[in-house]
Amino acid sequence: MLRSKSRSGYVEFGQKKHSSFLLRTISGSKFCRGDALASQVDKQALVPVDRNSVSLSENRIVKAAMMQKQLSNLEEELKNTKARLDEAETERNRVIAELRGVKERVFSELKSLEDSLTNSKMEIESRDNEIRLLSNQLESAKVFEVKLGERDASLDELKKRNLELEDQVEKTKRSESNLLESLMLQTGQIEQAKIDLEESRIEVKNLKKASENNGNNLSSSLETKTLKDEIEMLKNEVKLAMEAEEKSKKAMDDLALALREVATEASKAKEKLKSSEEQATHNTHLKEEIKQLKEELGLQTDASERLRLEAEESILAWTAKELGFISCIRKSDEENASLKQENSKLNEALEAAENTTRITREENSKLRDILKQARAENSELEDLLSEKEESLPVHTKVNERLRINEVEGHKSCEDKEQTDVFISPVSSLYEDHFGGQTTSQRMSSFDFDDMKMFNKEEVDRTETVANEASEKAGALPESISDSNALPRLEPQKPQMKAQHQVDASGSGYADSSGSGRFEDADHGSNGDHTEDSEDKGFYMYGLYNRKKLFRKIEELIVGRTNSKKEGFIDQGKEQSNGQVN
């Protein structure tokens, strides 16, 4: 703001100074030329300087200040919207964090409920399996009870058979003892028979020897016959003894086999008794286990019913919680959607505000460039005006001298007209002599006509340039970015003809402070001085027209840009207000 104020003050001071310079130059030119010269100059071309340019500059300064205020307001609004966006984002993040926490808790509770449900289902399934196993065990126990009854009956039969076998064993033991005694007797008899056989064999051998010795003795033959009979008797007895021994052996073998069979049967019966006793004890244990299983079955059925009721209650509670969680999640999703919409709206508002600020900054930068160019041109014009003010006193002296010469020329022309009207033709009065002879009437009329024509040409040229600039300004786009396409009208620096011509002719002024030295010259030199002064007057008038043209073009451009800026600012404000609402 301070920079804008300083710039506006500088521009206003420069414009006031510039207008004062113009007023002074125009008043000086009027004073130097006189009323006759002013009456011949086109009055429409010399427009008096009013306060419109100053008011326009002040309006531009006010508009620039307003634009800067609007920029500051837009920046504040941007800061506020950014702060609101930050607050909305923090609230959104907080709400999202809370929703995430709620979701995590809900999901953890859901997982715990699902775990408890799965555990309860697993327990119910395990209990059902145990119940099935127990029912199967009960059925098997019932079948086993039937088998136990059958085994008890078979045990009774086995006990009876065992008693019978024990009686048979005792009988066989008794018969075995009797057989052993008879065998002992038979073995003794057989041994005795063997001894007798041996003795008889020995006697037979002896008898054979004796018979061989005696040969033919009859007595010996009789004895031999008796011995042979005895031997045969003994042989028969030995055979009988051998047969009896074999029979006893066979009987002993049969007894041994019978005893073995009885022993095996007895051992089998004992084993069966042991196994039956073990089975009986096992059956008693099984009966006790069956009773316990029946009790456990009752408990398990009660627990399974209780678990089923609890599972149904937990399922109902879980469904209710799930519905509540779903409603909470839907609400959170709706809140998230609304927050996203608000954030999108705020982001759009931010983008629109940033675009407007960017556009205004670009326009401000371009306006600053235009102001810099205008200041540079103003400084150049001020330099030119200062130079012209420095050369004004010399020009005033020259103009006074020229006015005196003009009056004298008018008088001399009137005298010549009176004297030469009957001598020379009319055309000789208007001949130009550049070698030292001049006619003041021709010179003065030519000078004023040239000045009028020059003024008309300048006015026409300024009007054409203004029309072209207005057409180009009308063809400008919406933004100020194409304002650089306008043709820049740079002020033309004057060519110091008067000074060069005066120096060349030997009469003129030398000092820049106004203390010039004017020397007398002939009519040709006077004509040159009048042309130089008229050129300077034309230059000042053209300079004034150019400055006026520059002001008109600048007013057109600045007016359009200000209207567009105001339109952009109004649109940005309406958009921001609509988005905030």
C-alpha positions as CSV (number, residue, x, y, z in Angstrom):
1,M,0.0,0.0,0.0
2,L,2.8,2.4,0.8
3,R,4.5,1.7,-2.5
4,S,1.2,2.3,-4.4
5,K,0.7,5.6,-2.5
6,S,4.2,6.7,-3.3
7,R,3.8,5.7,-7.0
8,S,0.4,7.5,-7.2
9,G,1.9,10.6,-5.6
10,Y,4.8,10.6,-8.0
11,V,2.5,10.2,-11.0
12,E,0.2,12.9,-9.8
13,F,3.1,15.3,-9.2
14,G,4.6,14.5,-12.7
15,Q,1.2,15.0,-14.4
16,K,0.6,18.3,-12.6
17,K,4.1,19.5,-13.5
18,H,3.6,18.4,-17.1
19,S,0.3,20.3,-17.3
20,S,1.9,23.4,-15.9
21,F,4.7,23.1,-18.5
22,L,2.2,22.9,-21.3
23,L,0.2,25.8,-20.0
24,R,3.4,27.9,-19.8
25,T,4.5,27.0,-23.3
26,I,1.1,27.7,-24.8
27,S,0.8,31.0,-23.0
28,G,4.4,32.0,-24.0
29,S,3.7,31.1,-27.6
30,K,0.5,33.2,-27.6
31,F,2.3,36.1,-26.0
32,C,5.2,35.9,-28.4
33,R,3.1,35.7,-31.5
34,G,0.5,38.3,-30.6
35,D,-3.2,38.5,-31.1
36,A,-3.0,38.6,-34.9
37,L,-1.0,35.4,-35.0
38,A,-3.4,33.7,-32.5
39,S,-6.4,34.8,-34.6
40,Q,-4.9,33.1,-37.6
41,V,-4.1,29.8,-35.8
42,D,-6.8,27.2,-35.8
43,K,-8.6,27.4,-32.5
44,Q,-9.9,23.9,-32.6
45,A,-6.4,22.5,-32.9
46,L,-5.2,24.5,-29.9
47,V,-7.4,22.8,-27.2
48,P,-7.0,24.4,-23.8
49,V,-5.5,22.1,-21.1
50,D,-8.1,21.3,-18.5
51,R,-8.1,19.1,-15.4
52,N,-9.4,16.0,-17.3
53,S,-6.0,14.4,-17.6
54,V,-5.3,15.0,-13.9
55,S,-8.7,13.6,-12.9
56,L,-8.0,10.6,-15.2
57,S,-4.7,10.0,-13.6
58,E,-6.2,10.3,-10.2
59,N,-8.9,7.9,-11.2
60,R,-6.3,5.5,-12.4
61,I,-4.4,5.9,-9.2
62,V,-7.7,5.3,-7.2
63,K,-8.4,2.3,-9.4
64,A,-4.9,0.9,-8.8
65,A,-5.4,1.4,-5.1
66,M,-8.8,-0.3,-5.3
67,M,-7.2,-3.1,-7.2
68,Q,-4.5,-3.5,-4.6
69,K,-7.1,-3.4,-1.8
70,Q,-9.1,-6.0,-3.7
71,L,-5.9,-8.0,-4.1
72,S,-5.2,-7.8,-0.4
73,N,-8.9,-8.8,0.3
74,L,-8.5,-11.7,-2.1
75,E,-5.3,-12.7,-0.4
76,E,-7.0,-12.5,3.0
77,E,-10.0,-14.5,1.6
78,L,-7.5,-17.0,0.2
79,K,-5.8,-17.3,3.6
80,N,-9.2,-17.7,5.3
81,T,-10.2,-20.4,2.8
82,K,-6.9,-22.1,3.2
83,A,-7.3,-22.0,7.0
84,R,-10.9,-23.3,6.6
85,L,-9.6,-26.0,4.3
86,D,-6.9,-26.9,6.8
87,E,-9.5,-27.1,9.6
88,A,-11.8,-29.1,7.4
89,E,-8.9,-31.5,6.5
90,T,-8.0,-31.8,10.2
91,E,-11.6,-32.5,11.1
92,R,-11.9,-34.9,8.2
93,N,-8.7,-36.7,9.3
94,R,-10.0,-36.8,12.9
95,V,-13.3,-38.2,11.8
96,I,-11.6,-40.7,9.5
97,A,-9.3,-41.7,12.4
98,E,-12.3,-42.1,14.7
99,L,-14.1,-44.1,12.1
100,R,-11.1,-46.3,11.6
101,G,-10.8,-46.8,15.3
102,V,-14.5,-47.7,15.5
103,K,-14.1,-50.0,12.5
104,E,-11.1,-51.7,14.1
105,R,-13.0,-52.1,17.3
106,V,-16.1,-53.4,15.5
107,F,-14.0,-55.8,13.4
108,S,-12.1,-57.0,16.5
109,E,-15.4,-57.6,18.3
110,L,-16.8,-59.3,15.2
111,K,-13.7,-61.5,15.1
112,S,-14.0,-62.3,18.8
113,L,-17.7,-63.1,18.3
114,E,-16.9,-65.2,15.3
115,D,-14.1,-67.0,17.2
116,S,-16.5,-67.6,20.1
117,L,-19.1,-68.8,17.7
118,T,-16.6,-71.1,16.0
119,N,-15.4,-72.3,19.4
120,S,-18.9,-73.0,20.6
121,K,-19.7,-74.7,17.3
122,M,-16.6,-76.8,17.7
123,E,-17.5,-77.6,21.3
124,I,-21.0,-78.6,20.2
125,E,-19.6,-80.8,17.4
126,S,-17.1,-82.4,19.8
127,R,-19.9,-82.9,22.4
128,D,-22.1,-84.4,19.6
129,N,-19.3,-86.7,18.6
130,E,-18.8,-87.7,22.2
131,I,-22.5,-88.4,22.5
132,R,-22.4,-90.5,19.4
133,L,-19.4,-92.3,20.7
134,L,-21.1,-92.9,24.0
135,S,-24.3,-94.1,22.3
136,N,-22.2,-96.4,20.2
137,Q,-20.4,-97.6,23.3
138,L,-23.7,-98.2,25.0
139,E,-24.9,-100.2,22.1
140,S,-21.7,-102.2,22.1
141,A,-22.0,-102.6,25.9
142,K,-25.5,-104.0,25.4
143,V,-24.3,-106.4,22.8
144,F,-21.4,-107.3,25.2
145,E,-23.9,-107.9,28.0
146,V,-25.7,-110.4,25.8
147,K,-22.3,-112.0,25.0
148,L,-21.4,-112.0,28.7
149,G,-24.6,-114.0,29.4
150,E,-23.7,-116.5,26.8
151,R,-20.2,-116.7,28.1
152,D,-21.5,-117.2,31.7
153,A,-23.5,-120.2,30.4
154,S,-20.4,-121.5,28.6
155,L,-18.4,-121.0,31.8
156,D,-20.8,-123.1,33.8
157,E,-20.6,-125.8,31.2
158,L,-16.8,-125.5,31.2
159,K,-16.7,-125.8,35.0
160,K,-18.8,-129.0,34.8
161,R,-16.5,-130.4,32.1
162,N,-13.5,-129.5,34.2
163,L,-14.9,-131.4,37.1
164,E,-15.5,-134.4,34.9
165,L,-12.0,-134.1,33.5
166,E,-10.6,-134.0,37.0
167,D,-12.4,-137.2,37.9
168,Q,-11.1,-138.8,34.7
169,V,-7.6,-137.6,35.6
170,E,-7.8,-139.2,39.0
171,K,-9.1,-142.4,37.5
172,T,-6.3,-142.4,34.9
173,K,-3.8,-141.8,37.7
174,R,-5.1,-144.8,39.6
175,S,-5.0,-147.0,36.5
176,E,-1.6,-145.7,35.7
177,S,-0.3,-146.7,39.1
178,N,-1.8,-150.1,38.7
179,L,-0.3,-150.4,35.2
180,L,3.0,-149.3,36.6
181,E,2.9,-152.0,39.3
182,S,2.0,-154.6,36.7
183,L,4.8,-153.3,34.5
184,M,7.2,-153.6,37.3
185,L,6.2,-157.1,37.8
186,Q,6.4,-157.9,34.2
187,T,9.8,-156.3,33.9
188,G,11.0,-158.4,36.8
189,Q,9.7,-161.5,35.1
190,I,11.3,-160.5,31.9
191,E,14.6,-159.9,33.5
192,Q,14.3,-163.3,35.2
193,A,13.5,-164.9,31.9
194,K,16.4,-163.2,30.3
195,I,18.7,-164.5,33.1
196,D,17.3,-168.0,32.5
197,L,17.8,-167.6,28.8
198,E,21.4,-166.7,29.3
199,E,21.9,-169.6,31.6
200,S,20.2,-171.9,29.1
201,R,22.3,-170.6,26.3
202,I,25.4,-171.2,28.3
203,E,24.3,-174.7,29.1
204,V,23.4,-175.2,25.4
205,K,26.9,-174.1,24.4
206,N,28.4,-176.4,27.0
207,L,26.2,-179.2,25.8
208,K,27.2,-178.6,22.2
209,K,30.8,-178.8,23.2
210,A,30.1,-182.0,25.1
211,S,28.2,-183.5,22.3
212,E,30.9,-182.7,20.0
213,N,33.2,-184.4,22.4
214,N,31.1,-187.4,23.0
215,G,29.6,-187.6,19.5
216,N,27.8,-190.9,19.5
217,N,26.7,-191.2,23.0
218,L,23.0,-192.0,23.2
219,S,22.7,-190.6,26.6
220,S,24.0,-187.4,25.4
221,S,21.4,-187.5,22.6
222,L,18.6,-187.9,25.0
223,E,19.9,-185.2,27.2
224,T,20.3,-183.0,24.1
225,K,16.7,-183.7,23.1
226,T,15.6,-182.8,26.6
227,L,17.7,-179.7,26.4
228,K,16.4,-178.8,23.0
229,D,12.9,-179.1,24.3
230,E,13.8,-177.0,27.3
231,I,15.4,-174.4,25.0
232,E,12.3,-174.3,22.8
233,M,10.2,-173.9,25.9
234,L,12.4,-171.1,27.0
235,K,12.3,-169.5,23.6
236,N,8.5,-169.6,23.7
237,E,8.5,-168.1,27.2
238,V,10.9,-165.4,25.9
239,K,8.7,-164.7,23.0
240,L,5.7,-164.5,25.2
241,A,7.6,-162.2,27.6
242,M,8.6,-160.1,24.7
243,E,5.1,-159.9,23.4
244,A,3.8,-159.0,26.9
245,E,6.5,-156.4,27.2
246,E,5.5,-154.9,23.9
247,K,1.8,-154.9,24.9
248,S,2.8,-153.2,28.2
249,K,4.8,-150.6,26.2
250,K,1.8,-150.0,24.0
251,A,-0.5,-149.7,27.0
252,M,2.0,-147.3,28.6
253,D,2.1,-145.3,25.4
254,D,-1.7,-145.2,25.3
255,L,-1.8,-144.1,28.9
256,A,0.8,-141.4,28.3
257,L,-1.2,-140.2,25.3
258,A,-4.4,-140.2,27.4
259,L,-2.7,-138.5,30.2
260,R,-1.3,-135.8,27.8
261,E,-4.7,-135.3,26.3
262,V,-6.3,-135.0,29.7
263,A,-3.5,-132.6,30.8
264,T,-4.0,-130.4,27.7
265,E,-7.7,-130.4,28.2
266,A,-7.2,-129.5,31.8
267,S,-4.8,-126.7,30.9
268,K,-7.2,-125.4,28.3
269,A,-10.1,-125.6,30.8
270,K,-8.0,-123.7,33.3
271,E,-7.1,-121.1,30.7
272,K,-10.7,-120.7,29.8
273,L,-11.6,-120.4,33.4
274,K,-9.0,-117.7,33.9
275,S,-10.2,-115.8,30.8
276,S,-13.8,-116.2,31.8
277,E,-12.9,-114.8,35.3
278,E,-11.0,-112.0,33.7
279,Q,-13.9,-111.3,31.3
280,A,-16.2,-111.3,34.3
281,T,-14.1,-108.8,36.1
282,H,-13.9,-106.7,32.9
283,N,-17.6,-107.0,32.5
284,T,-18.1,-105.6,36.0
285,H,-15.8,-102.8,35.2
286,L,-17.6,-102.2,31.9
287,K,-20.9,-102.1,33.7
288,E,-19.5,-99.4,36.0
289,E,-18.2,-97.5,33.0
290,I,-21.5,-97.8,31.3
291,K,-23.2,-96.3,34.3
292,Q,-20.7,-93.5,34.3
293,L,-21.1,-93.0,30.6
294,K,-24.9,-92.8,31.1
295,E,-24.4,-90.1,33.7
296,E,-21.9,-88.2,31.5
297,L,-24.4,-88.6,28.6
298,G,-27.0,-86.8,30.7
299,L,-24.6,-84.1,31.6
300,Q,-23.4,-83.7,28.0
301,T,-27.0,-83.5,26.7
302,D,-27.7,-80.8,29.2
303,A,-24.5,-78.9,28.4
304,S,-25.2,-79.2,24.6
305,E,-28.7,-77.8,25.1
306,R,-27.3,-75.0,27.2
307,L,-24.6,-74.3,24.5
308,R,-27.2,-74.3,21.8
309,L,-29.3,-71.8,23.6
310,E,-26.2,-69.7,24.2
311,A,-25.2,-70.0,20.6
312,E,-28.7,-68.9,19.4
313,E,-28.6,-65.9,21.8
314,S,-25.1,-65.0,20.7
315,I,-26.2,-65.3,17.0
316,L,-29.1,-62.9,17.7
317,A,-26.9,-60.5,19.5
318,W,-24.2,-60.7,16.8
319,T,-26.8,-60.0,14.1
320,A,-28.1,-57.0,16.1
321,K,-24.5,-55.7,16.5
322,E,-23.8,-56.4,12.8
323,L,-26.8,-54.3,11.8
324,G,-25.7,-51.5,14.1
325,F,-22.2,-51.7,12.7
326,I,-23.5,-51.6,9.2
327,S,-25.6,-48.5,10.0
328,C,-22.6,-46.9,11.6
329,I,-20.4,-47.7,8.5
330,R,-23.1,-46.3,6.2
331,K,-23.3,-43.1,8.2
332,S,-19.5,-42.8,8.2
333,D,-19.4,-43.4,4.4
334,E,-22.1,-40.7,4.0
335,E,-20.1,-38.3,6.2
336,N,-17.0,-39.1,4.2
337,A,-18.8,-38.5,0.9
338,S,-20.2,-35.2,2.3
339,L,-16.7,-34.2,3.5
340,K,-15.2,-35.1,0.2
341,Q,-17.8,-33.0,-1.6
342,E,-17.1,-30.1,0.7
343,N,-13.4,-30.6,0.2
344,S,-13.9,-30.7,-3.6
345,K,-16.0,-27.5,-3.4
346,L,-13.4,-25.8,-1.3
347,N,-10.6,-27.0,-3.6
348,E,-12.6,-25.6,-6.6
349,A,-13.0,-22.3,-4.7
350,L,-9.3,-22.3,-3.9
351,E,-8.4,-22.9,-7.5
352,A,-10.8,-20.2,-8.6
353,A,-9.4,-17.8,-6.1
354,E,-5.9,-18.7,-7.0
355,N,-6.7,-18.2,-10.7
356,T,-8.3,-14.8,-10.0
357,T,-5.2,-13.8,-7.9
358,R,-2.9,-15.1,-10.6
359,I,-4.8,-13.1,-13.2
360,T,-4.9,-10.0,-11.0
361,R,-1.1,-10.4,-10.3
362,E,-0.4,-10.8,-14.0
363,E,-2.6,-7.7,-14.8
364,N,-0.9,-5.8,-12.0
365,S,2.5,-6.7,-13.4
366,K,1.4,-5.6,-16.8
367,L,-0.1,-2.4,-15.4
368,R,3.1,-1.8,-13.6
369,D,5.0,-2.3,-16.9
370,I,2.6,0.2,-18.6
371,L,3.1,2.6,-15.7
372,K,6.8,2.3,-16.0
373,Q,6.6,3.0,-19.7
374,A,4.3,6.0,-19.0
375,R,6.7,7.2,-16.4
376,A,9.6,6.8,-18.8
377,E,7.7,8.7,-21.4
378,N,6.7,11.4,-18.9
379,S,10.3,11.7,-17.8
380,E,11.3,12.1,-21.5
381,L,8.6,14.7,-22.0
382,E,9.6,16.5,-18.9
383,D,13.2,16.6,-20.1
384,L,12.0,18.0,-23.4
385,L,9.8,20.5,-21.7
386,S,12.7,21.6,-19.5
387,E,14.8,22.1,-22.6
388,K,12.0,24.1,-24.2
389,E,11.6,26.2,-21.1
390,E,15.3,26.9,-21.2
391,S,15.0,27.9,-24.8
392,L,11.8,30.0,-24.3
393,P,13.5,33.4,-23.4
394,V,15.6,33.2,-26.6
395,H,12.4,32.4,-28.6
396,T,10.5,35.2,-27.0
397,K,13.3,37.7,-28.0
398,V,13.3,36.2,-31.5
399,N,9.5,36.4,-31.7
400,E,9.5,40.1,-30.6
401,R,12.2,40.9,-33.2
402,L,10.1,39.0,-35.8
403,R,7.0,40.8,-34.8
404,I,8.8,44.2,-35.1
405,N,10.2,43.1,-38.5
406,E,6.7,42.0,-39.5
407,V,5.2,45.3,-38.7
408,E,8.0,47.1,-40.6
409,G,7.5,44.7,-43.5
410,H,3.8,45.4,-43.5
411,K,4.4,49.1,-43.7
412,S,7.1,48.7,-46.4
413,C,4.8,46.4,-48.3
414,E,1.9,49.0,-48.1
415,D,4.3,51.7,-49.4
416,K,5.5,49.5,-52.2
417,E,2.0,48.6,-53.2
418,Q,1.1,52.2,-53.3
419,T,4.2,53.1,-55.4
420,D,4.5,49.9,-57.6
421,V,0.8,49.2,-58.3
422,F,1.0,51.2,-61.5
423,I,4.5,50.1,-62.5
424,S,4.8,46.3,-62.1
425,P,2.2,43.5,-62.6
426,V,0.5,41.8,-59.8
427,S,2.4,38.6,-60.2
428,S,5.7,40.3,-59.5
429,L,4.5,41.2,-56.0
430,Y,4.5,37.4,-55.1
431,E,7.9,36.3,-56.4
432,D,10.2,34.7,-53.9
433,H,13.9,35.7,-53.8
434,F,16.1,33.5,-51.7
435,G,19.3,35.2,-52.6
436,G,18.7,38.1,-50.1
437,Q,15.4,39.7,-51.4
438,T,12.0,38.7,-49.8
439,T,8.4,39.9,-49.8
440,S,7.0,40.1,-46.4
441,Q,3.4,39.5,-47.6
442,R,4.3,36.3,-49.3
443,M,6.4,35.2,-46.4
444,S,3.7,35.9,-43.8
445,S,0.9,34.5,-45.8
446,F,2.9,31.4,-46.6
447,D,3.9,31.0,-43.0
448,F,0.4,31.1,-41.6
449,D,-0.9,28.8,-44.3
450,D,1.8,26.3,-43.7
451,M,1.1,26.4,-40.0
452,K,-2.6,25.8,-40.6
453,M,-1.9,23.0,-43.0
454,F,0.5,21.5,-40.6
455,N,-2.0,21.7,-37.8
456,K,-4.7,20.1,-40.0
457,E,-2.3,17.3,-40.9
458,E,-1.3,16.8,-37.3
459,V,-5.0,16.7,-36.2
460,D,-5.8,14.3,-39.0
461,R,-2.9,12.1,-38.2
462,T,-3.7,12.0,-34.5
463,E,-7.3,11.2,-35.3
464,T,-6.3,8.3,-37.6
465,V,-3.9,7.0,-34.9
466,A,-6.5,7.3,-32.2
467,N,-9.1,5.5,-34.4
468,E,-6.6,2.7,-35.1
469,A,-5.7,2.5,-31.4
470,S,-9.4,2.4,-30.4
471,E,-10.0,-0.3,-33.1
472,K,-7.1,-2.3,-31.8
473,A,-8.2,-1.8,-28.2
474,G,-11.7,-2.9,-29.1
475,A,-10.2,-6.1,-30.7
476,L,-8.3,-6.9,-27.5
477,P,-9.2,-10.2,-25.8
478,E,-10.7,-10.5,-22.4
479,S,-7.4,-10.6,-20.5
480,I,-4.8,-7.8,-20.4
481,S,-2.1,-10.2,-21.6
482,D,-2.5,-9.1,-25.2
483,S,-2.2,-5.4,-24.4
484,N,1.4,-5.5,-25.5
485,A,0.1,-5.9,-29.0
486,L,-0.9,-2.2,-29.2
487,P,1.5,0.0,-31.1
488,R,3.7,2.1,-28.9
489,L,3.8,5.7,-29.9
490,E,7.1,7.0,-28.9
491,P,7.6,10.8,-28.7
492,Q,9.8,12.1,-31.5
493,K,12.7,14.2,-30.4
494,P,12.8,17.6,-32.1
495,Q,15.4,18.5,-34.6
496,M,16.9,21.7,-33.5
497,K,16.6,23.5,-36.9
498,A,16.5,27.0,-35.5
499,Q,19.7,26.7,-33.6
500,H,21.6,25.2,-36.5
501,Q,20.1,27.7,-39.0
502,V,20.9,30.7,-36.7
503,D,24.4,29.4,-36.1
504,A,24.9,28.9,-39.9
505,S,23.6,32.3,-40.8
506,G,25.8,34.1,-38.3
507,S,23.0,35.4,-36.1
508,G,21.2,33.7,-33.2
509,Y,21.7,32.8,-29.6
510,A,24.4,30.9,-27.8
511,D,23.5,30.7,-24.1
512,S,21.2,28.0,-22.8
513,S,20.1,30.2,-19.8
514,G,18.3,32.6,-22.0
515,S,20.9,35.4,-22.4
516,G,21.1,35.0,-26.2
517,R,22.6,37.4,-28.6
518,F,20.5,38.5,-31.6
519,E,22.3,40.2,-34.5
520,D,20.8,42.2,-37.4
521,A,20.5,40.4,-40.7
522,D,19.0,40.8,-44.1
523,H,15.5,39.7,-45.2
524,G,16.7,36.2,-46.0
525,S,18.0,35.7,-42.5
526,N,14.7,37.1,-41.1
527,G,12.8,34.6,-43.2
528,D,14.9,31.8,-41.8
529,H,14.2,33.0,-38.2
530,T,10.5,33.0,-38.8
531,E,10.6,29.5,-40.3
532,D,12.6,28.2,-37.3
533,S,10.2,29.8,-34.8
534,E,7.2,28.4,-36.7
535,D,8.9,24.9,-36.7
536,K,9.3,25.1,-33.0
537,G,5.7,26.2,-32.5
538,F,4.6,23.3,-34.7
539,Y,6.8,20.9,-32.8
540,M,5.3,22.1,-29.4
541,Y,1.8,21.8,-30.8
542,G,2.5,18.3,-32.3
543,L,4.1,17.4,-28.9
544,Y,0.9,18.5,-27.1
545,N,-1.3,16.6,-29.6
546,R,0.9,13.5,-29.2
547,K,0.7,13.6,-25.4
548,K,-3.1,14.1,-25.7
549,L,-3.3,11.1,-28.0
550,F,-1.1,9.0,-25.6
551,R,-3.5,9.9,-22.8
552,K,-6.5,8.9,-24.8
553,I,-5.0,5.6,-25.7
554,E,-3.9,4.9,-22.2
555,E,-7.4,5.9,-20.9
556,L,-8.9,3.4,-23.3
557,I,-6.6,0.6,-22.4
558,V,-6.8,1.3,-18.6
559,G,-10.5,1.7,-18.7
560,R,-11.0,-1.6,-20.5
561,T,-8.5,-3.4,-18.2
562,N,-10.1,-1.9,-15.1
563,S,-13.6,-2.9,-16.3
564,K,-12.4,-6.4,-17.1
565,K,-10.6,-6.6,-13.7
566,E,-13.6,-5.5,-11.9
567,G,-15.7,-8.1,-13.8
568,F,-13.1,-10.8,-12.9
569,I,-13.1,-9.7,-9.3
570,D,-16.9,-9.7,-9.1
571,Q,-17.0,-13.1,-10.7
572,G,-14.4,-14.5,-8.3
573,K,-16.2,-13.0,-5.3
574,E,-19.5,-14.4,-6.5
575,Q,-17.9,-17.8,-7.0
576,S,-16.2,-17.8,-3.6
577,N,-19.4,-16.6,-1.9
578,G,-21.4,-19.3,-3.7
579,Q,-18.9,-22.0,-2.8
580,V,-18.7,-20.8,0.8
581,N,-22.5,-20.8,1.1
